[in-house]
Amino acid sequence: MEHDRIIDLVPLYALDALEGVELLEFESHLETCQVCAAELALHQSVTAGFTADEPAPSHVWDRIANEVSEPESPPEIGRLADKRGARDRRLVWMASVAALALGAVALFQAVELNELSGPEGVIVAAEAAAEEPGAIVADLDSATGTVARIVLSADGDGFLVPADLETLGEDRTYQLWVITPGEAAISAGVLGNDPAPVRFTWSGDVAGFALTREVAGGVVSSAGDVVSAVEL
């Protein structure tokens, strides 16, 4: 098998997807080809980084299996497909499927690692942080019930997850405060008039939290319109 055809098989070998004659020819070629060996090392390092601790859900692998089932007329992919004929089109197509498999596993791992974006990601990260040793979890309550939950990890990663906050006028904003042991109120964030789950950071000791309503843009020192406060 020619070198150019062997190197097309590198992504598949990295995924343990070769067998039979192709596997034997690939491993024999690998013993004497530093180019293919270097390419394989790169693919294997990427594969190792994408491998989750737990198997991906069945629907992920079902999708990959459907892609691997060769179509009656595999699509031509780029210059290689134009020059090498049907078998080479299949190899290039299979390499693309291998890339799809890596991408699918990477997506699954990202979900497992709580690397979601947007408000949903903040909520998931807050829930994970709440389970960490040394984390502070505090509910901000009002006369009508809990209006928000605060989570602060031991590393200083903070999260505010609103529960039942009314929307303010455009000229007003919610503002989060950290209460220090010396009873100073330090702003931890201006949240807007209709807060979504947000992150904040804090280093140092904490004696409590407070949520206030302020003029739009926030203030350096609260005017005292307190929605809720909690002591730790």
C-alpha positions in Angstrom: 0.0 0.0 0.0 1.4 3.4 -1.0 2.4 6.0 1.6 -0.4 8.5 0.7 -3.0 5.8 1.2 -1.5 4.7 4.5 -1.5 8.2 5.9 -5.2 8.4 5.1 -5.7 5.5 7.6 -4.1 7.3 10.5 -7.3 8.8 12.0 -9.0 5.4 11.8 -6.0 3.6 13.5 -6.0 6.2 16.3 -9.7 5.2 17.0 -8.9 1.4 16.8 -11.1 1.3 13.7 -8.8 -0.7 11.4 -8.8 -4.5 11.0 -7.7 -7.3 8.8 -5.2 -6.7 5.9 -5.4 -2.9 6.3 -4.4 -3.1 10.0 -1.4 -5.4 9.2 -0.2 -3.2 6.3 -0.6 -0.1 8.4 1.4 -1.4 11.3 4.1 -2.8 9.0 4.4 0.6 7.3 4.5 2.4 10.6 7.6 0.6 11.7 9.7 2.3 9.0 7.9 5.6 8.4 8.6 8.5 10.8 6.1 10.8 9.0 3.2 8.4 9.7 4.4 7.7 13.2 4.4 11.5 14.0 1.0 11.9 12.4 -0.3 9.0 14.5 1.1 10.5 17.7 -0.7 13.7 17.1 -4.0 12.0 16.5 -3.6 9.8 19.5 -2.9 12.8 21.7 -6.1 14.4 20.5 -8.0 11.2 21.0 -6.7 10.9 24.6 -7.8 14.4 25.4 -11.3 13.8 24.1 -11.9 10.5 25.8 -14.5 10.8 28.6 -14.3 8.8 31.8 -17.7 7.3 31.0 -19.0 5.9 27.7 -20.9 8.4 25.6 -24.7 8.0 25.5 -26.1 5.4 23.1 -27.6 8.1 20.8 -24.1 9.5 20.1 -22.7 6.2 19.0 -25.9 5.4 17.0 -25.3 8.6 15.0 -21.7 7.6 14.4 -22.7 4.0 13.4 -25.2 5.5 10.9 -22.4 7.6 9.4 -20.0 4.7 9.2 -22.6 2.6 7.2 -21.2 3.3 3.8 -23.7 5.0 1.4 -24.3 3.6 -2.0 -22.4 6.5 -3.6 -20.0 8.0 -1.0 -19.6 11.8 -1.5 -16.4 13.0 -3.1 -14.3 15.0 -0.7 -11.7 17.4 -2.0 -8.7 16.8 -4.2 -8.0 13.3 -3.0 -11.4 12.1 -4.1 -10.9 13.6 -7.5 -7.6 11.7 -8.1 -7.9 8.4 -6.5 -11.2 6.7 -7.4 -13.9 5.0 -5.5 -11.8 3.2 -2.9 -9.8 6.4 -2.0 -13.1 8.4 -1.8 -14.2 5.9 0.8 -11.0 6.2 2.8 -11.2 10.0 2.9 -14.9 9.8 3.8 -14.2 7.4 6.6 -11.5 9.7 7.9 -14.1 12.4 8.0 -16.4 10.1 10.0 -13.5 9.5 12.4 -13.3 13.2 12.9 -17.0 13.3 13.5 -16.6 10.6 16.2 -13.9 12.6 18.0 -16.1 15.6 17.8 -19.1 13.7 19.2 -17.0 12.4 22.1 -15.6 15.9 22.8 -19.2 17.3 22.9 -20.2 14.6 25.4 -17.2 15.3 27.5 -17.9 19.0 27.5 -21.4 18.3 28.9 -19.9 16.0 31.5 -17.5 18.7 32.5 -20.3 21.2 32.9 -18.8 23.5 30.2 -22.2 24.6 28.9 -22.6 28.2 27.9 -25.2 30.8 28.8 -27.5 30.8 31.8 -27.9 27.0 31.7 -24.1 26.7 32.0 -24.1 29.0 35.1 -26.8 26.9 36.7 -25.0 23.6 36.1 -21.7 25.1 37.3 -23.4 26.5 40.4 -24.8 23.1 41.2 -21.4 21.4 40.8 -19.7 24.1 42.9 -22.3 23.6 45.7 -21.1 20.0 46.1 -17.4 21.0 46.5 -15.8 20.8 49.9 -15.8 24.2 51.7 -18.4 25.7 49.4 -20.8 28.3 50.8 -24.5 27.9 49.8 -26.9 30.6 50.9 -30.5 31.3 50.0 -31.7 34.9 49.8 -35.3 34.9 51.2 -38.0 37.5 51.2 -41.5 37.6 52.6 -42.7 35.8 49.5 -40.1 33.1 49.5 -36.6 32.5 48.1 -35.6 35.1 45.5 -32.1 33.8 44.7 -29.4 31.3 45.7 -25.8 32.2 46.2 -23.0 29.7 45.8 -19.3 30.5 46.5 -16.7 27.9 46.1 -13.5 27.7 48.3 -11.6 28.9 45.2 -13.6 32.1 45.1 -15.9 31.2 42.1 -19.3 32.7 42.9 -22.7 32.2 41.4 -26.1 33.9 41.8 -29.1 31.9 40.5 -32.4 33.9 40.7 -35.5 32.1 41.8 -38.4 34.6 41.9 -37.2 38.1 41.2 -39.7 40.6 39.8 -38.6 42.6 36.8 -37.7 46.2 37.6 -38.2 49.3 35.5 -35.4 50.2 33.1 -34.2 52.9 35.4 -33.5 50.4 38.2 -31.1 47.4 38.8 -30.5 44.7 41.2 -27.1 44.7 42.8 -25.3 41.9 44.8 -23.2 42.7 47.9 -20.8 40.6 49.9 -20.8 41.4 53.6 -17.4 41.2 55.2 -16.6 40.2 58.8 -16.1 43.9 59.5 -19.6 44.6 58.3 -18.6 46.4 55.1 -20.8 45.8 52.1 -18.7 45.3 48.9 -20.4 45.2 45.5 -20.1 41.8 43.8 -22.0 42.8 40.7 -24.6 44.9 39.1 -27.2 42.4 37.8 -29.6 44.5 35.7 -33.4 44.9 36.0 -34.2 41.3 35.1 -31.3 39.1 36.3 -30.2 35.9 34.7 -27.9 33.4 36.5 -24.5 35.0 36.7 -21.0 34.4 37.9 -18.9 36.6 40.2 -15.6 36.2 42.0 -14.6 36.9 45.6 -11.4 36.4 47.6 -11.5 36.8 51.4 -13.7 36.1 54.3 -17.5 36.4 54.0 -20.0 37.1 56.7 -23.1 37.3 54.5 -24.7 38.5 51.3 -27.3 41.1 50.4 -29.4 41.9 47.3 -30.6 45.4 46.8 -32.5 47.5 44.3 -30.5 50.5 43.0 -30.6 53.1 40.3 -29.6 51.7 36.8 -25.8 51.3 36.5 -25.4 50.5 40.2 -23.9 52.4 43.1 -20.7 52.3 45.2 -22.6 52.5 48.4 -26.1 51.0 48.8 -29.0 53.4 49.4 -30.6 50.7 51.6 -33.4 49.4 49.4 -32.7 45.8 50.5 -34.6 42.9 48.8 -32.9 40.2 50.9 -29.9 39.7 53.2 -28.4 36.6 54.8 -25.9 36.1 57.5 -23.5 33.1 57.5 
